């Protein structure tokens, strides 16, 4: 619509305003945490409020519209394959940048032994736990993998019974999904203020004294995230969907900026769904299946961070890594992206797993703990952009992509 400021521009203005305010109010953390931070927490609460009903209703309708289990399985295979391949590429980029930029060379940073990392669940436990014992409890706790599985069962079962018996059920959830899309638009109207409230405290609470010694680590992660998005995601949407990378990034930008601010793929999910459907022409049934799964298991940005961080830690301790250890890092981090799905602090857990796998001191986790939030902003943004690219690629290969629709 001409003459109207786009959502991307509004959110970007909130982001810039937050950065400026954080610099101006550097010496006033009490004021910021009392009066500005609540604006961000309100935004997070609003987003978390709509995630479960939005994902549950849209996924049931999407699965029901697929028609058969074979098609659903084919889409699932493409989605999982895309996420695993791009994750492996991401960590390779991270390792390469760590080797080139040498962020830990010549540094000696004291280790804070108080930083603790929870143990990751075994991969078999994660796979078993995706089946909810109590679906209502799964929804109350916001367990996305369990919600996805239960919704898929309901959608698939609809196609196995006479349509006249199940149509009322689907009509109800179809109506709920449309209502939730409208509620999402209301929440997004508040997004610029929410982003302002989230970014300002981050800038105030992480001064230059914390950032400067680790500036090369931050630079390596951010450069890597940009390269991964520009090369891998641009290439994927162009090759598989014949979509202009410029259009793709413009369409997914509201979700990317929201992810940068919230550092939560799940929290950004309503915005990602809205952006992918309205701006990129992905059908509801593909978006409602690919995106919730991606928000839970796709960790490209986190994997890239692993590569940089492991090289940084090895360099600080003066340890030379072999090619075999490099290969172990790629395999471990790729598999860990599934094993730590949905676990709070997944980035730290994955890093501890990788360090253990190649025999580096676990104390090394503490070296990057102080800047984890700064790094998390970049890696979560890349995770969400990756979810969007996966939705575009799967939709294109399933003839579910409308290339004519405009952002």
C-alpha positions in Angstrom: 0.0 0.0 0.0 1.5 3.3 -1.1 1.9 6.0 1.5 1.9 3.5 4.4 5.0 2.6 6.2 5.8 -1.1 6.0 6.0 -3.4 9.0 9.7 -4.0 8.3 10.4 -0.2 8.4 8.5 0.2 11.6 10.3 -2.6 13.3 13.6 -1.4 12.0 12.9 2.0 13.5 12.2 0.5 16.8 15.5 -1.4 16.6 17.5 1.7 15.8 15.7 3.7 18.5 16.6 1.0 21.0 20.2 1.0 20.0 20.4 4.8 20.3 18.5 4.9 23.6 20.8 2.2 25.0 23.9 4.3 24.1 22.4 7.5 25.6 21.2 5.8 28.7 24.4 3.8 29.3 24.8 5.0 32.9 21.1 4.4 33.9 20.5 0.7 34.1 17.9 1.1 36.9 15.8 3.5 34.9 16.0 1.3 31.8 15.2 -2.0 33.6 12.3 -0.3 35.5 10.6 1.7 32.7 11.8 0.5 29.3 12.4 -3.3 29.8 8.7 -4.0 30.7 7.7 -2.8 27.2 9.8 -5.6 25.8 8.5 -8.2 28.2 4.9 -7.2 27.3 5.7 -7.8 23.6 7.1 -11.3 24.5 4.1 -12.1 26.6 1.8 -11.1 23.7 3.7 -13.3 21.3 3.8 -16.3 23.6 0.1 -15.9 24.2 -0.7 -16.6 20.5 1.9 -19.2 19.6 0.1 -22.4 20.8 -3.4 -21.7 19.4 -2.0 -20.4 16.2 0.3 -23.3 15.5 -2.1 -25.9 16.7 -5.1 -24.7 14.7 -3.1 -23.9 11.5 -1.2 -27.2 11.6 -4.4 -29.3 12.0 -6.0 -27.5 9.0 -2.7 -27.8 7.0 -2.3 -31.6 7.7 -6.0 -32.2 6.8 -5.6 -30.3 3.5 -2.5 -32.4 2.6 -4.8 -35.3 1.9 -2.7 -38.4 2.6 0.1 -39.7 4.8 2.4 -40.3 1.9 2.4 -36.6 0.9 3.0 -35.6 4.5 5.9 -38.0 4.8 7.4 -36.6 1.6 7.2 -33.0 2.9 8.6 -34.1 6.2 11.6 -35.8 4.5 12.3 -32.7 2.4 12.1 -30.4 5.5 14.3 -32.5 7.7 16.8 -33.0 5.0 17.0 -29.3 4.2 17.5 -28.4 7.9 20.3 -31.0 8.4 22.2 -30.1 5.3 22.1 -26.3 5.9 23.1 -26.9 9.6 26.2 -28.9 8.4 27.1 -26.1 6.0 26.6 -23.5 8.7 29.1 -25.1 11.1 31.6 -25.5 8.3 31.4 -21.8 7.7 31.9 -21.1 11.4 34.9 -23.3 11.5 36.4 -21.7 8.4 35.9 -18.2 9.9 37.4 -19.3 13.2 40.5 -20.6 11.4 40.8 -17.4 9.2 40.1 -14.7 11.8 41.8 -16.5 14.8 39.6 -14.7 17.4 41.4 -16.4 20.3 45.0 -15.9 19.2 47.0 -14.0 21.9 44.1 -13.8 24.3 44.1 -14.9 27.9 40.6 -14.5 29.4 39.9 -15.6 33.0 37.4 -18.4 33.2 34.3 -18.0 35.5 33.9 -21.4 37.0 30.4 -20.5 38.2 28.9 -20.8 34.7 27.0 -24.1 34.6 25.6 -25.9 31.5 22.7 -28.3 31.9 23.2 -31.8 30.3 21.5 -32.4 27.0 19.0 -35.2 26.9 19.9 -38.3 24.9 18.8 -38.3 21.3 16.6 -41.4 21.9 14.9 -39.6 24.8 14.2 -36.6 22.6 12.7 -38.8 19.9 10.5 -40.7 22.4 9.4 -37.5 24.1 7.9 -36.0 20.9 4.9 -38.2 21.6 2.8 -36.4 24.2 1.5 -38.5 27.1 -0.9 -35.7 27.8 -1.6 -33.4 24.8 -3.3 -30.8 27.0 -0.3 -30.6 29.3 2.0 -30.3 26.2 -0.1 -27.2 25.1 0.0 -25.7 28.6 3.8 -26.0 28.7 4.3 -24.9 25.1 6.1 -28.1 24.1 6.2 -27.4 20.3 7.4 -30.9 19.1 4.6 -32.6 21.0 2.0 -30.1 19.8 3.2 -30.6 16.2 2.9 -34.4 16.5 -0.6 -34.3 18.1 -1.9 -31.8 15.5 -0.5 -33.9 12.7 -2.3 -37.0 14.1 -5.6 -35.1 14.2 -5.2 -33.7 10.7 -4.3 -37.1 9.2 -7.1 -38.9 11.0 -9.6 -36.4 9.6 -8.8 -37.8 6.1 -9.4 -41.4 7.3 -13.0 -40.8 8.3 -16.1 -39.7 6.3 -15.8 -36.0 5.5 -19.3 -35.2 6.8 -18.4 -36.5 10.3 -15.2 -34.5 10.6 -16.0 -31.3 8.7 -17.4 -29.5 11.7 -14.1 -30.2 13.5 -12.0 -28.8 10.7 -14.3 -25.8 10.2 -13.8 -24.9 13.9 -10.0 -25.0 13.7 -10.0 -23.3 10.3 -12.0 -20.4 11.9 -9.7 -20.4 14.9 -6.6 -20.2 12.6 -8.1 -17.2 10.8 -8.9 -15.5 14.1 -5.3 -16.1 15.3 -3.9 -14.6 12.1 -5.9 -11.4 12.9 -4.8 -11.4 16.5 -1.2 -11.7 15.2 -1.7 -8.6 13.1 -2.8 -6.7 16.3 0.3 -7.9 18.2 2.5 -6.9 15.3 1.1 -3.3 15.5 2.9 -3.1 18.9 6.1 -4.7 17.6 8.2 -1.5 17.1 7.6 -0.5 20.7 8.3 -4.1 21.9 11.5 -4.3 19.9 12.6 -0.9 21.4 11.9 -2.3 24.9 14.0 -5.5 24.2 17.0 -3.9 22.6 17.6 -0.9 24.9 18.4 -3.1 28.0 20.7 -5.3 26.0 22.8 -2.3 25.0 22.8 -0.8 28.5 23.6 -4.1 30.2 26.4 -5.1 27.8 28.9 -2.2 27.8 32.0 -1.9 25.7 34.1 -3.2 28.6 32.4 -6.6 28.1 32.4 -6.6 24.3 35.9 -5.3 23.4 38.0 -8.3 24.5 35.7 -10.6 22.5 35.1 -8.3 19.5 36.7 -10.7 17.1 34.4 -13.5 18.2 31.3 -11.3 17.8 32.6 -10.2 14.4 33.2 -13.7 13.2 29.7 -14.9 14.2 28.0 -12.0 12.6 30.0 -12.2 9.4 29.3 -15.9 9.3 25.6 -15.4 9.8 25.5 -12.9 7.0 27.5 -15.1 4.6 25.3 -18.1 5.4 22.1 -16.2 4.8 23.4 -14.5 1.6 25.0 -17.5 0.0 23.1 -20.6 1.2 19.6 -19.2 1.6 19.7 -17.0 -1.5 21.1 -19.9 -3.5 18.4 -22.2 -2.3 15.4 -20.0 -3.0 16.8 -19.0 -6.4 17.6 -22.6 -7.5 14.6 -24.4 -6.1 11.9 -21.7 -6.3 13.3 -19.3 -8.9 12.6 -16.5 -6.3 14.6 -13.3 -6.3 16.9 -13.2 -3.2 15.9 -9.6 -2.8 12.3 -10.5 -2.6 13.0 -13.3 -0.2 14.9 -11.1 2.3 12.4 -8.3 2.0 9.6 -10.7 2.7 11.2 -12.5 5.7 12.7 -9.3 7.2 9.9 -8.6 9.8 10.5 -12.1 11.2 14.3 -11.7 11.1 14.3 -8.4 13.0 11.8 -9.8 15.6 14.1 -12.9 16.1 17.1 -10.6 16.5 15.2 -8.8 19.3 13.6 -11.7 21.1 16.3 -14.3 20.6 13.6 -16.9 20.3 12.7 -18.8 17.2 9.5 -20.1 18.8 8.6 -16.6 20.0 9.0 -15.3 16.5 6.9 -18.1 15.0 3.7 -16.1 14.5 5.6 -13.4 12.7 7.4 -15.9 10.6 4.2 -17.6 9.5 2.6 -14.2 8.7 5.7 -13.1 6.7 6.0 -16.3 4.7 2.4 -16.6 3.8 1.6 -13.0 3.0 5.0 -11.8 1.6 6.5 -14.9 0.0 3.4 -16.8 -1.3 3.8 -20.0 0.7 0.6 -22.0 1.2 -0.9 -22.4 4.6 -0.4 -26.2 4.6 3.3 -25.9 3.9 3.9 -23.0 6.3 2.0 -24.6 9.1 4.0 -27.8 8.8 7.6 -26.6 8.0 7.8 -23.5 10.2 6.8 -25.0 13.6 9.2 -27.8 12.9 12.0 -25.4 12.0 11.4 -23.2 15.1 12.1 -26.3 17.1 14.9 -28.2 15.4 16.5 -25.8 12.8 19.7 -24.3 14.4 21.8 -23.1 11.5 22.9 -19.9 13.3 23.6 -21.8 16.5 25.7 -24.4 14.6 27.7 -21.6 13.0 28.3 -20.1 16.5 29.5 -23.5 17.6 32.2 -23.5 14.9 33.5 -20.1 15.8 33.3 -20.7 19.5 35.1 -24.0 19.5 38.0 -22.6 17.4 38.1 -19.6 19.8 38.2 -21.7 22.9 40.9 -24.0 21.4 43.0 -21.0 20.4 42.7 -19.4 23.9 43.9 -22.7 25.5 46.6 -23.0 22.8 45.3 -26.4 21.5 45.7 -27.3 17.8 42.7 -29.1 16.4 43.2 -31.9 13.8 41.1 -32.4 10.7 39.5 -35.5 12.3 38.4 -33.3 15.2 37.0 -30.7 12.8 35.0 -33.5 11.2 33.7 -34.6 14.6 32.6 -31.0 15.3 30.5 -30.9 12.1 28.8 -34.3 12.8 28.3 -33.7 16.6 26.8 -30.2 16.2 24.5 -31.3 13.3 23.1 -34.2 15.3 23.0 -32.1 18.5 20.7 -29.6 16.7 18.0 -32.3 17.0 19.1 -33.8 20.3 18.7 -30.4 22.0 15.5 -29.4 20.3 13.3 -27.3 22.4 15.7 -27.2 25.4 16.3 -23.9 27.1 19.8 -22.6 26.6 20.3 -25.0 23.6 23.3 -23.0 22.3 25.2 -23.5 25.5 24.2 -27.2 25.7 25.3 -27.8 22.1 28.6 -26.1 22.7 29.3 -28.3 25.8 28.5 -31.4 23.8 30.9 -30.4 21.0 33.7 -29.5 23.5 33.3 -32.9 25.2 33.3 -34.8 21.8 36.7 -33.4 20.9 38.3 -33.3 24.4 38.4 -29.5 25.0 37.9 -28.2 28.6 34.2 -27.5 29.4 35.4 -24.4 31.3 35.7 -22.9 27.8 31.9 -22.4 27.8 32.4 -19.6 30.3 34.7 -17.7 27.9 31.7 -16.8 25.7 29.0 -16.8 28.4 29.3 -13.1 28.9 28.4 -12.3 25.3 26.0 -15.1 24.7 23.0 -12.7 24.4 24.8 -10.6 21.8 25.7 -13.8 19.8 22.2 -15.2 20.3 20.6 -12.3 18.6 22.5 -13.0 15.3 22.1 -16.8 15.4 18.4 -16.7 16.2 17.8 -14.3 13.3 19.6 -16.7 11.0 17.7 -19.7 12.3 14.4 -17.9 11.5 15.6 -16.8 8.0 16.5 -20.5 7.4 13.0 -21.6 8.5 11.6 -19.2 5.9 13.9 -20.4 3.1 12.9 -24.0 3.9 9.2 -23.1 3.6 9.8 -21.5 0.2 11.9 -24.4 -1.1 9.4 -27.1 0.2 6.5 -25.1 -1.2 8.1 -24.8 -4.6 8.9 -28.5 -4.8 5.3 -29.3 -3.8 3.7 -26.7 -6.2 2.4 -24.8 -3.2 4.2 -21.5 -3.9 2.4 -18.5 -5.3 5.2 -16.5 -7.0 2.7 -13.9 -8.2 1.7 -12.7 -4.8 3.4 -9.5 -3.7 4.8 -8.5 -0.3 
